[in-house]
Amino acid sequence: MDSTAYVQLAVWFFGVLIAAGAVLWLWNTTLPRVFPGRVRALGFFEALRLMLLAWLLFGAGAFGLTYALGAGIW
């Protein structure tokens, strides 16, 4: 692998971390207020698992990651 592949991999990795943080923030600020007492707050790795599950179920296009990761890779 050349150095640009490592840079792309690093950008992808940090993008996944930022997206998981966004899922965490959106979940914890929205759902417990909409459904008080029924939905608990998520931890970071729970948000990451939820995001990856949604990615598997609905495809990377659901998060707009298809183009961010380089369309045509998959």
Secondary structure, DSSP 8 states (H G I E B T S, - for coil): --HHHHHHHHHHHHHHHHHHHHHHHHHHHHHHHHSTTT-----HHHHHHHHHHHHHHH-GGGGTHHHHS-TT--
